[in-house]
Amino acid sequence: MYKELPTGVKSSITRSIKTVFENYMASIEWSENRFKMEDFIQAWRIYISESASWTDKVSEECKQDPAFHEEVAKKMNQVIEKTLNEPPSEEHVAKIEMMQEQLDTHYDYACKAEAAYVESILKEKQNA
């Protein structure tokens, strides 16, 4: 069912997953110990019911089909894995390291999305 959706809808679903995942991880300060799949799924449900524009483009029949949910779950795993494995650019690392030196902080980050989160925290500290 998922595979039969228009490309634009599939792209919107992918963006939604990435957005929800990054927002959820920011809400738990990118702490692996605090990650709970059920909380992420709850955030996903809220997002798709309140913010996702693609839900109107998917038929109720498709939304009710367990195969659709299985395929979306597989897509979630792919998007999360890709997000966690995408390294920050060398320029981004240099910028963050310079900010950390100035602020005498030692935040760790392992991927591009987490680096963006760390950078936002450092900017807040700079502006405080």
Backbone bond lengths (Angstrom), bond angles and torsions (degrees), N, CA, C in turn:
res aa  C-N    CA-C-N  psi(-1)  N-CA   C-N-CA  omega(-1)  CA-C   N-CA-C  phi
1 M - - - 1.451 - - 1.529 111.37 -
2 Y 1.324 116.01 -48.87 1.465 120.34 179.82 1.522 110.57 -57.55
3 K 1.321 116.05 -44.44 1.465 121.32 -177.09 1.516 112.17 -61.93
4 E 1.325 117.04 -24.60 1.462 121.82 -178.15 1.526 112.95 -85.28
5 L 1.310 117.41 -7.95 1.464 120.42 179.37 1.521 110.33 -69.57
6 P 1.338 116.97 152.63 1.462 119.69 176.15 1.535 110.77 -59.77
7 T 1.312 115.91 149.36 1.466 122.01 -178.29 1.526 111.83 -53.64
8 G 1.317 117.44 -42.01 1.465 121.06 -179.66 1.519 112.82 -61.50
9 V 1.321 116.48 -38.06 1.466 120.82 178.94 1.531 109.49 -69.04
10 K 1.318 116.68 -43.67 1.468 119.83 178.19 1.525 110.94 -61.83
11 S 1.325 117.17 -39.58 1.471 121.10 177.40 1.526 110.76 -64.31
12 S 1.334 116.21 -39.55 1.464 120.15 178.17 1.526 111.49 -65.23
13 I 1.319 116.41 -39.36 1.469 120.28 177.40 1.524 109.41 -63.07
14 T 1.320 116.58 -44.35 1.467 120.76 179.09 1.522 110.97 -60.32
15 R 1.327 116.88 -46.12 1.473 120.42 178.44 1.520 111.09 -62.43
16 S 1.333 116.66 -39.12 1.463 120.67 178.33 1.525 110.85 -61.50
17 I 1.314 116.23 -44.88 1.468 120.01 179.94 1.522 109.73 -60.77
18 K 1.326 116.74 -47.10 1.464 121.11 -179.62 1.525 110.91 -61.29
19 T 1.313 116.75 -44.81 1.466 121.21 -179.85 1.521 111.13 -61.91
20 V 1.318 116.27 -48.68 1.471 120.08 -178.48 1.519 110.11 -63.97
21 F 1.328 117.36 -42.83 1.451 120.01 -179.74 1.530 111.18 -62.07
22 E 1.314 117.27 -48.15 1.465 120.46 -179.41 1.526 111.36 -64.28
23 N 1.328 117.53 -40.22 1.465 120.44 177.82 1.529 111.41 -66.31
24 Y 1.329 116.09 -41.58 1.464 119.74 178.19 1.531 110.29 -63.12
25 M 1.330 116.30 -45.99 1.464 119.49 -179.71 1.529 110.93 -62.59
26 A 1.321 117.47 -38.06 1.465 120.09 176.19 1.527 110.54 -63.63
27 S 1.328 116.12 -37.73 1.473 119.44 -179.26 1.522 112.40 -65.88
28 I 1.329 116.79 -24.08 1.470 120.21 177.05 1.533 110.31 -107.75
29 E 1.325 115.54 18.02 1.458 123.59 176.66 1.525 112.51 56.55
30 W 1.338 116.15 35.30 1.457 123.71 178.88 1.522 111.89 54.44
31 S 1.313 116.60 31.94 1.461 121.59 178.60 1.527 109.90 -88.76
32 E 1.323 116.10 113.51 1.465 120.37 179.42 1.523 111.19 -59.82
33 N 1.316 116.99 -33.67 1.470 121.18 -179.49 1.523 112.66 -67.24
34 R 1.308 116.65 -25.37 1.467 120.42 -178.45 1.524 112.80 -93.51
35 F 1.336 116.88 -7.18 1.461 120.46 -178.74 1.528 110.04 -66.59
36 K 1.330 115.10 129.02 1.463 121.86 174.95 1.523 106.71 -133.45
37 M 1.318 115.14 119.76 1.459 119.83 -177.27 1.525 110.98 -57.07
38 E 1.324 117.47 -39.06 1.470 119.38 -179.40 1.529 111.50 -63.29
39 D 1.335 117.61 -34.30 1.465 120.27 177.21 1.527 110.87 -70.29
40 F 1.317 115.92 -39.46 1.464 119.46 176.48 1.528 110.59 -62.55
41 I 1.327 116.70 -44.08 1.469 120.76 179.53 1.528 110.03 -63.00
42 Q 1.314 117.16 -38.40 1.469 120.22 176.83 1.532 110.21 -63.06
43 A 1.324 116.68 -43.18 1.472 120.34 177.08 1.526 110.08 -61.63
44 W 1.332 116.54 -38.43 1.464 122.01 177.67 1.524 110.08 -61.98
45 R 1.323 116.83 -47.45 1.470 120.37 -179.24 1.521 111.67 -60.58
46 I 1.312 115.88 -43.08 1.470 119.90 178.94 1.525 109.98 -62.93
47 Y 1.322 115.89 -45.67 1.461 120.10 -178.58 1.522 111.27 -60.86
48 I 1.328 117.55 -47.07 1.464 117.79 -176.49 1.522 112.05 -70.27
49 S 1.314 117.47 -25.87 1.465 118.40 178.88 1.530 112.18 -83.08
50 E 1.338 117.45 -25.56 1.466 119.95 -174.97 1.529 114.70 -109.34
51 S 1.326 117.59 -27.44 1.459 118.71 -169.58 1.525 116.13 -127.08
52 A 1.298 118.31 -23.84 1.466 119.94 -173.33 1.522 111.82 -77.40
53 S 1.322 115.11 123.45 1.468 119.60 -179.33 1.526 112.25 -79.37
54 W 1.314 117.61 -20.49 1.466 120.81 -176.09 1.520 113.07 -72.38
55 T 1.324 119.05 -19.85 1.470 120.42 -175.23 1.524 111.93 -62.47
56 D 1.331 116.92 -30.21 1.465 120.01 178.62 1.529 111.84 -71.76
57 K 1.320 116.65 -17.70 1.462 121.12 -177.05 1.522 112.40 -94.87
58 V 1.330 116.44 0.14 1.468 121.59 178.96 1.526 107.32 -110.29
59 S 1.305 116.85 128.07 1.468 120.96 -177.44 1.526 111.19 -63.40
60 E 1.316 115.19 153.12 1.471 120.24 176.92 1.523 110.32 -60.83
61 E 1.326 116.18 -37.26 1.460 120.45 178.42 1.536 110.43 -58.31
62 C 1.318 115.64 -45.21 1.461 120.95 179.56 1.533 110.14 -64.92
63 K 1.327 117.11 -44.80 1.473 121.10 -179.36 1.523 112.20 -61.73
64 Q 1.325 116.87 -29.48 1.459 121.17 -178.56 1.529 112.88 -84.37
65 D 1.308 117.18 -14.39 1.463 121.41 -175.30 1.533 110.98 -77.97
66 P 1.330 117.83 123.30 1.470 120.83 178.89 1.536 112.73 -58.06
67 A 1.325 117.17 -30.75 1.468 120.08 178.88 1.531 110.51 -63.62
68 F 1.329 116.86 -37.57 1.462 120.73 177.56 1.522 110.09 -61.34
69 H 1.325 116.59 -45.06 1.464 120.60 -179.11 1.526 111.45 -66.35
70 E 1.307 116.50 -35.95 1.463 120.57 175.71 1.527 110.79 -63.06
71 E 1.322 115.65 -44.40 1.463 120.03 -179.58 1.526 111.43 -66.71
72 V 1.331 116.98 -37.83 1.464 120.05 177.13 1.534 109.29 -67.35
73 A 1.310 117.96 -38.77 1.465 121.31 177.24 1.528 110.56 -61.51
74 K 1.316 117.11 -41.53 1.469 120.76 176.90 1.531 109.88 -62.64
75 K 1.335 115.14 -42.44 1.466 119.57 178.82 1.527 110.04 -63.10
76 M 1.319 117.06 -40.07 1.468 120.63 177.15 1.520 110.38 -57.05
77 N 1.317 115.87 -48.29 1.465 119.67 -179.43 1.526 111.04 -59.92
78 Q 1.337 116.64 -41.58 1.461 120.46 179.32 1.526 111.31 -64.14
79 V 1.334 116.14 -45.20 1.468 120.79 -177.88 1.526 109.96 -66.09
80 I 1.316 117.39 -42.70 1.467 120.78 179.50 1.525 109.94 -63.62
81 E 1.318 116.64 -45.34 1.467 120.06 179.43 1.524 110.89 -60.89
82 K 1.325 115.98 -45.14 1.466 119.77 179.32 1.526 110.83 -62.29
83 T 1.318 116.88 -42.96 1.462 121.35 179.85 1.527 110.86 -61.44
84 L 1.323 116.26 -45.13 1.465 120.61 -178.13 1.526 112.98 -70.45
85 N 1.317 117.07 -21.54 1.462 120.37 -177.28 1.525 114.09 -102.18
86 E 1.323 117.21 0.32 1.469 120.11 179.56 1.525 108.92 -86.72
87 P 1.327 117.29 111.07 1.466 119.56 -176.14 1.529 111.84 -75.31
88 P 1.324 116.08 152.73 1.465 118.81 173.92 1.528 109.24 -70.04
89 S 1.312 115.91 155.08 1.464 119.64 178.07 1.528 109.46 -70.00
90 E 1.320 115.24 161.04 1.467 119.84 177.86 1.526 110.42 -60.46
91 E 1.331 116.27 -37.82 1.469 120.41 179.29 1.526 110.89 -64.27
92 H 1.326 115.57 -40.68 1.469 120.32 -179.87 1.534 109.94 -65.09
93 V 1.326 116.42 -43.87 1.462 120.79 178.28 1.527 109.94 -60.59
94 A 1.325 116.83 -45.61 1.465 120.65 -179.48 1.527 110.86 -61.09
95 K 1.317 116.10 -42.45 1.471 120.43 179.99 1.528 110.86 -63.34
96 I 1.312 116.58 -45.23 1.463 120.64 -179.51 1.523 110.43 -65.93
97 E 1.311 116.78 -43.76 1.466 119.70 -179.27 1.527 111.21 -62.85
98 M 1.328 116.45 -38.24 1.466 120.10 177.60 1.536 109.92 -64.48
99 M 1.319 116.63 -43.66 1.466 120.40 179.02 1.530 110.03 -63.78
100 Q 1.328 117.10 -40.85 1.468 120.24 -179.57 1.532 110.59 -64.62
101 E 1.316 116.17 -38.37 1.464 119.35 177.58 1.520 110.72 -62.39
102 Q 1.320 115.70 -45.56 1.462 120.81 -179.22 1.528 111.48 -62.82
103 L 1.341 115.92 -37.66 1.469 120.56 -175.70 1.530 112.74 -95.98
104 D 1.324 116.53 -1.86 1.460 122.52 -177.57 1.532 111.01 52.86
105 T 1.339 114.88 53.39 1.462 121.36 176.98 1.520 109.21 -118.66
106 H 1.317 116.01 167.16 1.468 120.38 -177.53 1.523 110.36 -142.98
107 Y 1.320 116.63 59.76 1.461 120.85 176.96 1.528 109.42 -78.95
108 D 1.317 115.41 136.07 1.456 120.75 173.73 1.521 108.87 -94.12
109 Y 1.303 116.36 150.97 1.461 122.13 176.15 1.517 107.68 -154.05
110 A 1.313 115.04 142.00 1.456 118.74 -172.98 1.526 113.99 -117.41
111 C 1.315 117.39 -13.72 1.460 119.54 -177.77 1.528 109.41 -142.14
112 K 1.301 115.34 170.68 1.463 121.85 -177.48 1.538 111.39 -58.76
113 A 1.329 116.63 -44.87 1.467 120.06 -178.22 1.525 111.28 -65.43
114 E 1.320 117.01 -41.25 1.464 120.07 178.52 1.525 110.04 -68.22
115 A 1.315 117.22 -35.85 1.465 120.84 176.55 1.526 110.56 -62.20
116 A 1.321 117.07 -40.36 1.470 120.75 177.35 1.528 110.40 -62.61
117 Y 1.322 116.15 -39.49 1.465 120.86 177.22 1.530 110.03 -63.13
118 V 1.322 117.11 -47.77 1.469 121.42 179.78 1.526 110.10 -60.58
119 E 1.319 116.09 -43.23 1.461 119.42 178.72 1.530 111.10 -59.82
120 S 1.318 117.68 -40.52 1.470 120.03 179.59 1.535 110.84 -64.59
121 I 1.323 117.01 -37.76 1.470 120.35 177.31 1.526 110.38 -65.39
122 L 1.321 115.83 -43.69 1.457 120.18 -179.77 1.526 111.55 -64.03
123 K 1.327 116.45 -38.66 1.475 119.60 177.41 1.522 110.27 -64.12
124 E 1.334 117.18 -40.61 1.469 120.47 176.57 1.525 110.70 -59.51
125 K 1.324 117.10 -43.20 1.459 122.03 -179.95 1.525 110.29 -64.88
126 Q 1.328 117.26 -38.39 1.448 121.02 178.14 1.521 111.44 -64.17
127 N 1.329 116.04 -36.14 1.470 120.97 -176.09 1.519 112.81 -87.38
128 A 1.311 116.97 -4.92 1.483 120.17 -178.02 1.502 111.61 -78.42
